[in-house]
């Protein structure tokens, strides 16, 4: 379901968002590697919401490095 001002989730939109953030100097880090003064992303996935989306998302993230 869409909420006002929000669009439906898609793998392509997710990849575009992550690329945009990486392009602005953000780095993907785990909780243990997060640096308080650095730009970073901590990505967390609740795959139990859509098991079908888990593999395409994992493949997209692997392609992004």
Secondary structure, 3 states (H helix, E strand, C coil): CCCCCCCCCCHHHHHHHHHHHHHCCCEECCHHHCCCCCCEECCCCCHHHCHHHHHHHHHHHHHHC
